Amino acid sequence: MVANRGVVATLTGLALAIGIAVGSPAPAIATTTGSISGTVTVPDGASPETVYVGFWGPNRFAGTASVGADGSFAMSGLAADTYRLEFATGDKRVAPEWWEDARSGGSATPIVVAAGQDVTGIDASLALAATISGTVTLPEGADPAQASVSSETRVDGSVGSTAVAADGTFTLRQLSPGPHKLFIRYAGDEDVADAWWDGAVSESASAPVVVSEGGAVEDLNASLAPGARISGKVTIPPRDTTTTWGTTFSVGIVDAETGEVTGSERTMTSPDGSYEISDLAPGNYKVAFYYDSQIREWWDDAADIGSARPISLNAGEVRTAVDARLDALVSLPEPVFTEATCSSLANLKLGDFEHGTWSWTRADGPMGSGDSFDGEPEMLKFGAAYTVTANFDEGWGTTGLSTWRHVFHEPSGCDGSTSGRVSRLEGVDRFATAVEASESEFAAGVDVVYIANGLNFPDALAAGPVAAANGGPVLLVAPWFVPDVVKDELERLQPKRIVVLGGEPSVNASVLTELRGFTSGRVSRLEGVDRFATAVEASESEFAAGVDVVYIANGLNFPDALAAGPVAAANGGPVLLVAPWFVPDVVKDELERLQPKRIVVLGGEPSVNASVLTELRGFTSGRVSRLEGVDRFATAVEASESEFAAGVDVVYIANGLNFPDALAAGPVAAANGGPVLLVAPWFVPDVVKDELERLQPKRIVVLGGEPSVNASVLTELEQHVSAP
């Protein structure tokens, strides 16, 4: 039985809070033979049948069970695993909860199910819901409709939220009894600082609001102040011939009284080391300078938080020159080069060092990168010189060697060869991998290159189908600069025009200025007020009314949308994004314009709720169908099966647990008439093996180096290439 919209919204919110992808569930990890059952009690006047029970594994959503009129529920066919149970309801008079009496999965008591075990007596008694209401006062000129109030903690995440009305009033409903910490956010363009309801700058410093079962706290008044700002610059020692430096740091702030990280958390520095943290609430702060998630120093030249100098900020105050100078040197483990023999492979061993990464190259290009490496270099070429380089994080270097050179020699008296039918396109990072994909397919003089933020997925997802339709690649940039490897590729491509996906701050205006130096044509931007609107802008730029098909995917998570790109390109249709539980108005307007002959939704529940499909049926005279699998890997297989016949020339493989490499695969896969399938970094899921067995591709191309896709995966893939 399908949960209603309120239930699905609750389940989705939990998944985001505890780090579970809101796509199709992950693969089962054991034989599905166990069960969990119990009884739900609801307050007088409420019906148990309005309650749904959600079952959450450590890294997957196992499904929902309905509750009978007698309050009983049961879920069978469960894998041996640990589960947390959520009791959600569409009855606004009743407060949802987790077993036992927890507010979120983060604090819920786990239930262990052994193989074949039937766990009984998992009972829950739901309480009458409470409410909190009041008024939020904003600075002059700020729009109350841009404000929201939520009950949240770092442990539980948000357990209830509401928008503020035009008159500044708000009401939080369906709250569980007990203490609540209220946080107020402002999403408008004005400089307004988010804060806790009582003006505290951290959760632990904020006073709880306590409500009784079925009770109401009224006239809770709060105000937000104009945002304050802190800015400065991080510097490192000058470069010299023996010291190598990286490019960026991050800067964070904490509550000076409690030491707790504030809601603003950390911001990256610009390439020149400058930074600004804005929209800060009035209060006392301490500033930390980070690298690699570790605090390197506190302001002002302090080694720890206790000796750090506090900064007191008034409403709207601008504090400048909060600067830091950092330096440190590390010792490097020297690389070990082992020659191949007739019975063993050549080997490169690079030990892990704390503040940097390795890269190794041949004269013809990059061959790999990572924190450490122990194995045969990819695409080993005997007789060629390999250069191994230690690339230090910002603020770190060494007084010793940082570059080594070695030539691997082919062993004599041995027979053997490799098929060469499984290859890898990889760069030292996501930006370089996208360049490798571009170089593999697109010649100089392309009509167009699409540019997207390589640190976030939504805008780049929308770029794939339009790039494929126009015969151009997708290249990735940082929000504030164009990486050198991307500049080199643009210099090679000499595109007639460049299109940037996303507005500010996704891609900064300074990046567009840089890009104008690489085309004689126009540099334009496709942008909307959010990810949904940007995807609509991309669709409007390329697709006319009456398209055969529109593909729909969850815009809050990437896996299902990745699978949509190649099939959308093959069928000449766009990919539009929706929320798991509703269709944004801007997407409805685009569907009204397109009038597609059919609509295909990527992903099952809870990735895209059944209510969304109901909405979508109003925008086509044809069928609204769903391509779904038990997880992200199976959903990509479903998309492949829907479009690609056996005997394809090529299949592209990418890491299904991260988005950048698969994004770059879309346009080249479309150009070569092949699908994109997803794998885990360390194995090929069975459902993907079955699809490769069906497709019998002549070759397979893997996007990304190690550890994105492990060498053992390439060995597995060799078994699924058709004989030459």
Phi, psi and omega per residue, in radians:
M1 nan 2.352 -3.035
V2 -1.491 2.313 3.123
A3 -1.225 2.686 3.136
N4 -1.370 3.094 -3.024
R5 -1.013 -0.737 -3.131
G6 -1.089 -0.706 3.129
V7 -1.128 -0.790 -3.116
V8 -1.122 -0.689 3.104
A9 -1.055 -0.691 3.109
T10 -1.116 -0.824 -3.116
L11 -1.090 -0.731 3.131
T12 -1.102 -0.755 3.129
G13 -1.045 -0.689 3.111
L14 -1.107 -0.787 -3.077
A15 -1.014 -0.747 3.116
L16 -1.146 -0.641 -3.088
A17 -1.186 -0.639 -3.055
I18 -1.795 0.105 2.980
G19 1.519 0.308 3.072
I20 -1.619 2.310 -3.119
A21 -1.095 2.341 3.127
V22 -1.569 1.017 3.031
G23 -2.120 -2.679 3.069
S24 -1.182 2.615 -3.105
P25 -1.055 2.724 3.118
A26 -1.284 2.872 -3.102
P27 -1.079 2.555 3.058
A28 -1.099 2.564 -3.049
I29 -1.852 -0.024 3.119
A30 -2.772 3.025 3.116
T31 -1.045 2.273 -3.039
T32 -1.510 1.544 -3.080
T33 -2.231 -0.153 -3.058
G34 -1.570 3.066 3.106
S35 -2.640 2.784 3.033
I36 -2.300 2.343 3.125
S37 -2.498 2.822 3.124
G38 3.141 -2.876 -3.092
T39 -2.312 2.434 3.100
V40 -1.932 2.240 3.060
T41 -1.868 2.347 -3.139
V42 -2.088 2.812 3.128
P43 -1.091 2.774 3.105
D44 -0.965 2.381 3.118
G45 1.612 -0.244 3.108
A46 -1.751 2.743 -3.130
S47 -1.859 2.287 3.071
P48 -1.044 -0.414 -3.073
E49 -1.236 -0.166 3.048
T50 -1.458 -0.076 -3.064
V51 -1.697 2.433 3.009
Y52 -2.169 2.497 -3.104
V53 -1.870 2.117 3.100
G54 -1.713 2.405 -3.092
F55 -1.983 2.081 -3.064
W56 -2.079 2.157 2.995
G57 -1.489 -3.122 -3.119
P58 -1.049 -0.596 -3.118
N59 -2.476 0.490 -3.127
R60 -2.760 2.699 3.041
F61 -1.701 2.095 -3.034
A62 -1.561 -0.276 3.106
G63 2.292 -3.104 3.135
T64 -2.153 2.719 3.035
A65 -2.226 2.419 3.076
S66 -1.428 2.813 3.140
V67 -1.914 2.345 -3.118
G68 -1.373 3.019 3.141
A69 -1.070 -0.486 3.118
D70 -1.506 0.074 3.124
G71 1.532 -0.025 -3.087
S72 -1.470 2.636 3.044
F73 -2.546 2.763 3.082
A74 -2.734 2.502 3.027
M75 -2.257 2.058 -3.137
S76 -1.856 3.096 3.110
G77 1.192 0.557 -3.110
L78 -1.578 2.414 3.053
A79 -1.189 2.667 3.003
A80 -1.085 2.033 -3.008
D81 -3.007 -3.124 3.032
T82 -1.859 2.315 -3.062
Y83 -2.194 2.640 2.949
R84 -2.115 2.386 -3.025
L85 -1.904 2.298 3.074
E86 -1.916 2.310 3.092
F87 -1.898 1.785 -3.072
A88 -1.936 2.663 -3.105
T89 -2.569 2.561 3.046
G90 -1.511 -0.079 3.105
D91 -1.431 1.919 -3.052
K92 -1.173 -0.203 3.107
R93 -1.402 -0.199 -3.028
V94 -2.000 2.398 -3.138
A95 -1.530 2.268 3.056
P96 -1.240 2.846 3.078
E97 -2.788 3.026 3.030
W98 -1.997 2.728 3.109
W99 -1.322 2.371 -0.243
E100 -1.719 2.043 3.094
D101 0.943 0.509 3.106
A102 -1.620 2.784 -3.131
R103 -1.665 -0.259 -3.112
S104 -2.694 2.962 3.072
G105 -1.124 -0.470 -3.130
G106 -1.141 -0.518 -3.128
S107 -1.943 0.034 -3.112
A108 -1.243 2.610 3.078
T109 -1.317 2.198 -3.127
P110 -1.298 2.646 3.096
I111 -2.075 2.121 -3.114
V112 -1.643 2.198 3.084
V113 -1.998 2.021 3.060
A114 -1.424 2.870 3.126
A115 -1.003 2.164 3.105
G116 1.396 0.021 -3.054
Q117 -1.494 2.426 3.020
D118 -1.851 1.884 -3.126
V119 -1.609 2.118 -3.100
T120 -2.023 3.022 3.059
G121 1.277 0.381 3.093
I122 -1.528 1.450 -3.000
D123 -1.740 2.696 3.102
A124 -2.479 2.477 3.069
S125 -2.099 1.901 -3.079
L126 -1.453 2.517 -3.087
A127 -1.727 2.831 2.982
L128 -1.111 2.428 -3.110
A129 -1.305 2.580 3.067
A130 -1.889 2.921 3.096
T131 -2.306 2.662 2.992
I132 -2.270 2.251 -3.122
S133 -2.378 2.794 -3.141
G134 3.053 -2.718 -3.070
T135 -2.358 2.423 3.061
V136 -1.908 2.170 3.090
T137 -1.774 2.291 -3.082
L138 -2.012 2.810 3.058
P139 -1.054 2.743 -3.138
E140 -0.996 2.307 3.120
G141 1.645 -0.252 3.123
A142 -1.413 2.577 -3.072
D143 -1.674 2.020 3.126
P144 -0.992 -0.503 -3.118
A145 -1.152 -0.243 3.111
Q146 -1.592 0.025 -3.105
A147 -1.793 2.684 3.080
S148 -2.521 2.729 3.133
V149 -2.176 2.346 3.117
S150 -2.398 2.648 2.971
S151 -1.675 2.074 -3.038
E152 -2.710 2.718 2.982
T153 -2.473 2.866 3.109
R154 -1.170 -0.504 3.131
V155 -1.310 -0.827 -3.010
D156 -1.667 -0.244 -2.981
G157 1.240 -2.741 3.120
S158 -1.451 2.247 3.099
V159 -1.977 0.221 3.093
G160 2.912 2.366 3.137
S161 -2.589 2.786 3.128
T162 -2.702 2.658 3.052
A163 -1.394 2.675 3.060
V164 -1.531 2.374 -3.122
A165 -1.283 2.961 -3.097
A166 -1.080 -0.487 3.121
D167 -1.558 0.119 3.094
G168 1.576 -0.064 -3.113
T169 -1.472 2.725 3.085
F170 -2.576 2.726 3.021
T171 -2.467 2.077 3.012
L172 -1.574 2.196 -3.066
R173 -2.044 2.956 3.056
Q174 0.969 0.765 3.120
L175 -1.631 2.535 3.040
S176 -1.344 2.654 3.122
P177 -1.154 2.658 3.121
G178 2.111 -2.930 -3.102
P179 -1.385 2.521 3.094
H180 -2.333 2.380 3.023
K181 -1.720 2.133 -3.047
L182 -1.817 2.249 3.136
F183 -2.085 2.407 -3.100
I184 -2.005 2.232 -3.137
R185 -2.029 2.647 3.054
Y186 -2.224 2.167 -3.032
A187 -1.812 0.010 -3.114
G188 -1.315 3.091 -3.108
D189 -1.373 -0.343 -3.111
E190 -1.157 2.682 3.119
D191 -1.371 1.490 3.122
V192 -2.126 2.322 -3.056
A193 -1.538 2.279 2.951
D194 -1.160 2.626 3.140
A195 -2.842 2.863 2.979
W196 -1.287 2.764 -2.930
W197 -1.006 -0.531 -3.091
D198 -1.716 0.253 3.107
G199 1.520 -0.013 3.115
A200 -1.156 2.643 -3.137
V201 -1.723 -0.018 3.081
S202 -2.512 2.762 -3.090
E203 -1.044 -0.835 -3.051
S204 -1.162 -0.428 3.133
A205 -1.470 -0.228 -3.092
S206 -1.471 2.453 3.140
A207 -1.341 2.369 3.108
P208 -1.281 2.632 3.006
V209 -1.821 2.066 -3.022
V210 -1.770 2.237 3.087
V211 -2.125 2.546 3.103
S212 -1.577 2.891 3.130
E213 -1.039 2.178 -3.138
G214 1.261 0.061 -3.056
G215 -1.554 3.123 -3.127
A216 -2.484 2.293 2.968
V217 -1.807 2.133 -3.063
E218 -2.050 2.913 3.079
D219 0.972 0.662 3.062
L220 -1.509 1.832 -3.018
N221 -1.774 2.444 -3.122
A222 -2.489 2.809 3.105
S223 -2.483 2.569 3.033
L224 -1.879 2.532 -3.101
A225 -1.861 2.819 2.987
P226 -0.976 2.447 -3.062
G227 -1.268 2.412 3.016
A228 -1.596 2.921 -3.101
R229 -2.398 2.549 2.997
I230 -2.175 2.331 3.102
S231 -2.466 2.834 -3.141
G232 3.129 -2.790 -3.108
K233 -2.570 2.428 3.071
V234 -1.815 2.213 3.120
T235 -2.131 2.763 3.137
I236 -2.276 2.919 3.122
P237 -1.031 2.703 3.117
P238 -1.053 2.633 3.061
R239 -1.180 2.606 2.976
D240 -2.499 -3.029 -3.003
T241 -1.280 -0.251 -3.087
T242 -2.011 -0.003 -3.084
T243 -2.155 2.271 3.142
T244 -2.006 2.413 -3.093
W245 -2.145 2.709 3.072
G246 -1.489 -2.556 -3.005
T247 -2.251 -0.492 -2.995
T248 -2.445 2.642 2.966
F249 -2.082 3.111 2.897
S250 -2.283 2.714 -3.095
V251 -2.226 2.362 -3.118
G252 -2.299 2.858 3.119
I253 -2.233 2.597 3.083
V254 -2.286 2.788 3.022
D255 -1.143 2.130 -3.093
A256 -1.116 -0.441 -3.093
E257 -1.453 -0.690 -3.026
T258 -1.883 -0.307 -3.068
G259 1.363 0.110 -3.088
E260 -1.468 2.417 3.077
V261 -1.100 2.353 -3.140
T262 -1.433 3.038 -3.129
G263 -1.068 -0.433 -3.130
S264 -1.307 -0.402 3.113
E265 0.889 -2.093 -2.991
R266 -2.099 2.690 3.043
T267 -2.245 2.517 3.098
M268 -1.350 2.560 3.023
T269 -1.381 2.754 3.011
S270 -1.275 2.934 3.141
P271 -0.967 -0.497 3.127
D272 -1.503 0.060 3.102
G273 1.624 -0.105 -3.119
S274 -1.376 2.696 -3.134
Y275 -2.632 2.829 2.995
E276 -2.592 2.316 3.025
I277 -1.985 2.080 -3.014
S278 -2.001 3.121 3.084
D279 0.956 0.800 3.108
L280 -1.626 2.437 3.089
A281 -1.300 2.682 3.059
P282 -1.001 2.424 3.140
G283 2.779 -3.010 -3.125
N284 -1.882 2.273 -3.044
Y285 -2.263 2.793 2.897
K286 -2.193 2.527 -3.019
V287 -1.913 2.280 3.123
A288 -2.023 2.524 3.114
F289 -1.960 2.120 -2.972
Y290 -1.923 2.706 2.708
Y291 -2.593 2.443 3.087
D292 0.984 0.719 3.113
S293 1.095 0.253 3.101
Q294 -2.044 2.407 3.104
I295 -1.320 2.134 3.137
R296 -1.601 -0.566 -3.072
E297 -2.880 2.660 3.011
W298 -1.891 2.690 3.058
W299 -1.405 2.271 0.283
D300 -2.084 1.801 -3.099
D301 1.025 0.657 -3.122
A302 -1.794 2.535 -3.122
A303 -1.504 -0.361 -3.099
D304 -2.573 2.961 -3.065
I305 -1.155 -0.556 -3.110
G306 -1.107 -0.594 -3.123
S307 -1.727 0.030 3.129
A308 -1.192 2.608 -3.120
R309 -1.547 2.167 -3.120
P310 -1.312 2.702 3.075
I311 -2.121 2.130 3.123
S312 -1.715 2.177 -3.088
L313 -2.026 2.332 2.986
N314 -1.622 2.925 3.131
A315 -1.011 2.216 3.088
G316 1.299 0.058 -3.095
E317 -1.240 2.534 3.077
V318 -1.981 2.035 3.128
R319 -1.934 2.103 -3.108
T320 -1.921 3.062 3.047
A321 1.049 0.591 2.985
V322 -1.557 1.442 -2.925
D323 -1.839 2.878 3.059
A324 -2.572 2.555 3.018
R325 -2.127 2.107 -3.044
L326 -2.086 2.519 2.989
D327 -2.698 2.627 3.100
A328 -2.937 2.608 3.098
L329 -2.171 2.563 3.137
V330 -2.258 2.782 3.046
S331 -1.622 2.448 -3.095
L332 -1.789 2.407 2.932
P333 -1.322 2.205 -3.066
E334 -1.231 2.396 3.110
P335 -1.054 2.587 3.097
V336 -2.032 2.082 3.124
F337 -1.817 2.164 3.125
T338 -2.077 2.195 -3.111
E339 -1.269 2.662 3.084
A340 -1.271 2.632 2.975
T341 -2.152 3.135 3.127
C342 -1.173 -0.291 -3.110
S343 -2.091 0.046 3.140
S344 -2.554 2.647 -3.113
L345 -1.406 2.736 2.954
A346 -1.093 2.632 -3.056
N347 -2.425 2.421 3.012
L348 -2.085 2.141 3.131
K349 -2.026 2.088 3.117
L350 -2.103 1.946 -3.138
G351 -1.261 2.662 -3.135
D352 -1.229 2.383 2.950
F353 -2.225 2.635 -2.782
E354 -1.172 -0.535 -2.950
H355 -2.246 0.934 3.083
G356 3.041 -3.083 3.095
T357 -2.366 2.766 3.075
W358 -1.646 2.680 2.878
S359 -2.447 2.553 3.097
W360 -2.342 2.396 -3.011
T361 -2.349 2.770 2.879
R362 -1.900 3.040 3.138
A363 -1.056 -0.473 -3.093
D364 -1.619 0.127 3.044
G365 2.482 3.063 -3.138
P366 -1.193 2.492 -3.108
M367 -2.032 -0.306 -3.137
G368 3.001 2.909 3.100
S369 -2.787 2.805 3.087
G370 2.852 2.979 3.108
D371 -1.200 -0.534 3.078
S372 -2.738 2.914 3.137
F373 -2.744 2.460 3.078
D374 -2.605 1.629 -3.107
G375 2.988 -3.018 3.103
E376 -1.332 2.300 3.079
P377 -1.012 2.453 -3.141
E378 -1.035 2.465 3.083
M379 0.882 0.867 -3.084
L380 -0.975 2.334 3.124
K381 -2.196 1.916 -3.123
F382 -1.176 2.484 3.118
G383 1.538 -0.177 3.133
A384 -1.629 2.573 3.133
A385 -1.466 2.236 3.064
Y386 -1.804 2.378 3.079
T387 -1.987 2.160 3.100
V388 -1.832 2.243 -3.080
T389 -2.193 2.365 3.019
A390 -1.582 2.070 -3.115
N391 -1.834 1.936 -3.012
F392 -1.501 2.538 3.033
D393 -1.151 2.786 3.139
E394 -0.917 2.241 3.102
G395 1.517 0.078 -3.126
W396 -2.223 2.618 3.114
G397 -2.870 -2.934 -3.141
T398 -2.525 2.664 3.062
T399 -1.565 -0.140 -3.129
G400 -1.715 -2.792 3.125
L401 -1.160 2.562 3.032
S402 -2.267 0.044 3.121
T403 -2.442 2.368 3.111
W404 -2.293 2.632 -3.138
R405 -2.225 2.410 -3.140
H406 -2.624 2.528 3.048
V407 -1.977 2.119 3.064
F408 -1.463 2.377 -3.107
H409 -1.939 2.444 3.136
E410 -1.244 2.313 3.111
P411 -1.184 2.557 -3.108
S412 -1.589 2.717 3.056
G413 1.297 0.379 -3.119
C414 -2.104 2.571 3.019
D415 -1.909 2.598 3.080
G416 2.668 2.730 3.123
S417 -2.733 2.916 3.050
T418 -1.997 2.717 -3.036
S419 -1.236 -0.570 -3.075
G420 1.209 0.111 -3.095
R421 -1.567 -0.160 2.982
V422 -2.032 2.021 -3.087
S423 -2.153 2.985 -3.100
R424 -2.267 2.352 2.970
L425 -1.871 1.988 -3.044
E426 -2.543 2.653 3.026
G427 -2.307 3.122 -3.101
V428 -1.234 -0.281 3.083
D429 -2.734 -3.078 -3.097
R430 -1.068 -0.606 -3.141
F431 -1.169 -0.760 -3.133
A432 -1.233 -0.585 3.098
T433 -1.135 -0.716 3.080
A434 -1.087 -0.636 3.079
V435 -1.132 -0.749 3.101
E436 -1.012 -0.763 3.119
A437 -1.085 -0.740 3.118
S438 -1.089 -0.807 -3.120
E439 -1.095 -0.516 -3.085
S440 -1.247 -0.295 -2.989
E441 -2.293 -0.555 -2.921
F442 -1.899 2.236 -3.121
A443 -1.525 2.886 3.085
A444 -1.051 2.574 3.114
G445 1.542 0.350 3.129
V446 -1.068 2.671 -3.139
D447 -1.149 -0.668 -3.013
V448 -2.677 2.561 2.960
V449 -2.126 2.343 3.086
Y450 -1.744 2.386 -3.081
I451 -2.064 2.338 3.122
A452 -2.473 2.790 3.079
N453 -1.134 2.102 -3.109
G454 -1.489 -0.013 -3.130
L455 -1.798 -0.012 3.113
N456 -2.616 2.639 -2.910
F457 -1.655 -0.481 -2.879
P458 -1.066 -0.823 -3.082
D459 -1.128 -0.692 -3.116
A460 -1.169 -0.524 3.090
L461 -1.053 -0.742 -3.122
A462 -1.185 -0.416 -3.082
A463 -1.268 -0.551 -3.002
G464 -0.939 -0.993 -3.101
P465 -1.109 -0.683 -3.133
V466 -1.254 -0.605 3.074
A467 -1.103 -0.765 3.129
A468 -1.112 -0.705 -3.130
A469 -1.126 -0.510 -3.093
N470 -1.783 0.095 3.086
G471 1.160 0.662 3.133
G472 -2.287 2.803 -3.131
P473 -1.502 2.921 2.939
V474 -1.896 2.125 3.050
L475 -1.956 2.654 -3.036
L476 -1.933 2.516 3.087
V477 -2.295 2.871 2.944
A478 -1.400 2.805 -3.097
P479 -1.027 -0.506 -2.997
W480 -2.057 -0.020 3.097
F481 -2.781 2.845 3.093
V482 -1.739 2.023 3.127
P483 -1.019 2.623 -3.104
D484 -1.009 -0.673 -3.106
V485 -1.132 -0.553 3.104
V486 -1.302 -0.663 3.061
K487 -1.026 -0.763 3.139
D488 -1.069 -0.707 -3.122
E489 -1.216 -0.690 3.075
L490 -1.113 -0.660 3.076
E491 -1.065 -0.690 3.113
R492 -1.228 -0.773 -3.038
L493 -1.230 -0.611 -3.073
Q494 0.817 1.023 -3.063
P495 -1.176 2.643 3.111
K496 -1.273 -0.438 3.042
R497 -2.751 2.862 -3.136
I498 -2.290 2.349 3.123
V499 -2.104 2.186 3.136
V500 -1.730 2.289 3.104
L501 -1.667 2.171 3.067
G502 1.788 2.614 3.142
G503 -1.634 -2.853 3.021
E504 -1.467 2.483 0.135
P505 -1.602 0.191 -3.107
S506 -1.024 -0.828 3.036
V507 -2.354 2.022 -3.028
N508 -1.208 2.664 3.130
A509 -1.030 -0.526 3.140
S510 -1.128 -0.501 3.097
V511 -1.176 -0.730 3.098
L512 -1.067 -0.654 3.094
T513 -1.070 -0.782 3.089
E514 -1.057 -0.745 -3.047
L515 -1.138 -0.485 -3.121
R516 -1.099 -0.316 3.107
G517 -1.378 -0.026 -3.056
F518 -2.062 0.198 3.084
T519 -2.608 2.561 3.043
S520 -1.490 -0.139 -3.127
G521 -1.753 -2.653 -3.014
R522 -1.596 2.512 2.933
V523 -1.889 1.941 -3.079
S524 -2.047 2.957 -3.110
R525 -2.235 2.325 2.968
L526 -1.833 1.974 -3.050
E527 -2.509 2.624 3.024
G528 -2.305 3.110 -3.105
V529 -1.240 -0.299 3.096
D530 -2.714 -3.087 -3.094
R531 -1.055 -0.625 -3.126
F532 -1.164 -0.766 -3.126
A533 -1.229 -0.585 3.099
T534 -1.141 -0.707 3.079
A535 -1.092 -0.640 3.086
V536 -1.136 -0.750 3.104
E537 -1.017 -0.736 3.110
A538 -1.098 -0.739 3.115
S539 -1.088 -0.812 -3.124
E540 -1.084 -0.520 -3.084
S541 -1.248 -0.304 -2.986
E542 -2.275 -0.557 -2.913
F543 -1.909 2.229 -3.129
A544 -1.525 2.874 3.084
A545 -1.045 2.581 3.121
G546 1.525 0.337 3.116
V547 -1.056 2.672 -3.136
D548 -1.145 -0.674 -3.004
V549 -2.677 2.558 2.960
V550 -2.126 2.343 3.085
Y551 -1.741 2.384 -3.086
I552 -2.063 2.340 3.128
A553 -2.488 2.786 3.091
N554 -1.128 2.109 -3.113
G555 -1.490 -0.026 -3.137
L556 -1.750 -0.017 3.106
N557 -2.661 2.684 -2.911
F558 -1.684 -0.461 -2.882
P559 -1.049 -0.830 -3.081
D560 -1.146 -0.666 -3.131
A561 -1.147 -0.533 3.090
L562 -1.064 -0.732 -3.114
A563 -1.178 -0.438 -3.095
A564 -1.254 -0.536 -3.008
G565 -0.941 -1.011 -3.106
P566 -1.096 -0.682 -3.136
V567 -1.258 -0.604 3.072
A568 -1.108 -0.765 3.124
A569 -1.101 -0.712 -3.129
A570 -1.133 -0.517 -3.081
N571 -1.797 0.078 3.072
G572 1.169 0.703 3.137
G573 -2.307 2.785 3.135
P574 -1.497 2.927 2.942
V575 -1.906 2.131 3.065
L576 -1.949 2.645 -3.044
L577 -1.928 2.514 3.090
V578 -2.289 2.889 2.938
A579 -1.404 2.783 -3.106
P580 -1.012 -0.470 -3.001
W581 -2.110 0.018 3.077
F582 -2.790 2.853 3.090
V583 -1.758 2.028 3.120
P584 -1.013 2.602 -3.098
D585 -1.005 -0.677 -3.110
V586 -1.123 -0.550 3.095
V587 -1.295 -0.674 3.072
K588 -1.025 -0.776 3.139
D589 -1.063 -0.695 3.137
E590 -1.200 -0.693 3.078
L591 -1.108 -0.658 3.089
E592 -1.080 -0.667 3.108
R593 -1.238 -0.765 -3.047
L594 -1.230 -0.622 -3.072
Q595 0.818 1.030 -3.068
P596 -1.172 2.635 3.100
K597 -1.266 -0.438 3.041
R598 -2.748 2.859 -3.135
I599 -2.284 2.349 3.127
V600 -2.111 2.188 3.134
V601 -1.730 2.297 3.106
L602 -1.680 2.171 3.073
G603 1.777 2.612 3.134
G604 -1.627 -2.845 3.027
E605 -1.482 2.535 0.057
P606 -1.555 0.237 -3.115
S607 -1.034 -0.843 3.030
V608 -2.349 2.038 -3.038
N609 -1.233 2.704 3.130
A610 -1.031 -0.543 3.139
S611 -1.114 -0.510 3.097
V612 -1.176 -0.737 3.097
L613 -1.057 -0.656 3.102
T614 -1.072 -0.773 3.096
E615 -1.064 -0.746 -3.050
L616 -1.137 -0.482 -3.122
R617 -1.100 -0.321 3.099
G618 -1.360 -0.035 -3.053
F619 -2.049 0.186 3.092
T620 -2.617 2.555 3.052
S621 -1.501 -0.138 -3.129
G622 -1.743 -2.650 -3.020
R623 -1.593 2.510 2.920
V624 -1.881 1.955 -3.071
S625 -2.064 2.960 -3.105
R626 -2.246 2.326 2.975
L627 -1.839 1.958 -3.051
E628 -2.506 2.624 3.031
G629 -2.314 3.112 -3.103
V630 -1.238 -0.259 3.094
D631 -2.749 -3.113 -3.093
R632 -1.069 -0.609 -3.137
F633 -1.162 -0.759 -3.126
A634 -1.239 -0.580 3.102
T635 -1.132 -0.719 3.072
A636 -1.092 -0.636 3.078
V637 -1.124 -0.750 3.115
E638 -1.033 -0.741 3.107
A639 -1.095 -0.734 3.110
S640 -1.079 -0.817 -3.124
E641 -1.078 -0.531 -3.089
S642 -1.244 -0.308 -2.985
E643 -2.269 -0.548 -2.922
F644 -1.925 2.238 -3.131
A645 -1.516 2.870 3.085
A646 -1.054 2.586 3.110
G647 1.554 0.350 3.112
V648 -1.084 2.648 3.133
D649 -1.160 -0.686 -2.997
V650 -2.622 2.568 2.969
V651 -2.150 2.351 3.080
Y652 -1.741 2.389 -3.081
I653 -2.073 2.341 3.119
A654 -2.480 2.780 3.088
N655 -1.128 2.117 -3.121
G656 -1.466 -0.037 -3.126
L657 -1.773 0.027 3.108
N658 -2.637 2.673 -2.930
F659 -1.669 -0.486 -2.864
P660 -1.082 -0.808 -3.046
D661 -1.135 -0.700 -3.116
A662 -1.168 -0.540 3.100
L663 -1.073 -0.759 -3.128
A664 -1.170 -0.415 -3.100
A665 -1.272 -0.512 -3.009
G666 -0.909 -1.019 -3.102
P667 -1.108 -0.671 -3.135
V668 -1.259 -0.603 3.066
A669 -1.110 -0.763 3.126
A670 -1.097 -0.722 -3.128
A671 -1.121 -0.501 -3.096
N672 -1.803 0.099 3.065
G673 1.167 0.649 3.139
G674 -2.268 2.781 3.131
P675 -1.489 2.938 2.943
V676 -1.909 2.103 3.054
L677 -1.922 2.686 -3.041
L678 -1.937 2.521 3.083
V679 -2.297 2.856 2.936
A680 -1.384 2.776 -3.108
P681 -1.030 -0.464 -3.000
W682 -2.068 -0.029 3.088
F683 -2.775 2.840 3.082
V684 -1.755 2.012 3.126
P685 -1.015 2.601 -3.091
D686 -0.993 -0.682 -3.102
V687 -1.129 -0.542 3.102
V688 -1.307 -0.677 3.063
K689 -1.025 -0.762 -3.137
D690 -1.081 -0.695 -3.137
E691 -1.212 -0.669 3.067
L692 -1.120 -0.645 3.091
E693 -1.098 -0.663 3.109
R694 -1.237 -0.774 -3.055
L695 -1.216 -0.589 -3.082
Q696 0.840 1.004 -3.094
P697 -1.180 2.638 3.098
K698 -1.332 -0.458 3.060
R699 -2.682 2.829 3.129
I700 -2.284 2.340 3.120
V701 -2.075 2.166 -3.135
V702 -1.718 2.295 3.103
L703 -1.668 2.163 3.073
G704 1.795 2.613 3.129
G705 -1.643 -2.859 3.035
E706 -1.474 2.501 0.113
P707 -1.594 0.208 -3.125
S708 -1.021 -0.831 3.030
V709 -2.363 2.021 -3.031
N710 -1.199 2.682 3.126
A711 -1.032 -0.542 3.135
S712 -1.108 -0.502 3.101
V713 -1.170 -0.696 3.108
L714 -1.095 -0.642 3.088
T715 -1.086 -0.758 3.093
E716 -1.082 -0.721 -3.078
L717 -1.143 -0.521 3.113
E718 -0.934 -0.538 -3.087
Q719 -1.288 -0.176 -3.022
H720 -2.026 0.275 3.048
V721 -1.684 2.358 -3.117
S722 -1.145 2.652 3.139
A723 -1.127 2.447 -3.121
P724 -1.165 nan nan
